[in-house]
């Protein structure tokens, strides 16, 4: 049986890698993958706390987060593909389409 501290440490490491990726990287696809890492870290916490408390509420919330993550990926990939077709690259530093 894995201890709660080990699960929380792994979750923290996953979340930290995700935050670092969002803040450091400039490629839109890598940023989307890092957001997925952060959502999976949250899911790991929800499931760990649900297991410890003996309820299924955390697992239900984790399923809900997975649904949101799938929708986020669909919308994000559509935006990235549209951006690539328009600009020819997906570097977030060069996105200035909303500037007046």
Protein Blocks (a to p, Z undefined) as FASTA:
>chain_A
ZZfklmmmmmmmmmmmmmmmmmmpmcfklmmmmmmmmmmmmmmmmmmmmmmnopaklmmm
mmmmmmmmmmmmmmmmmmmmmmmmmnopacfklgcklpZZ
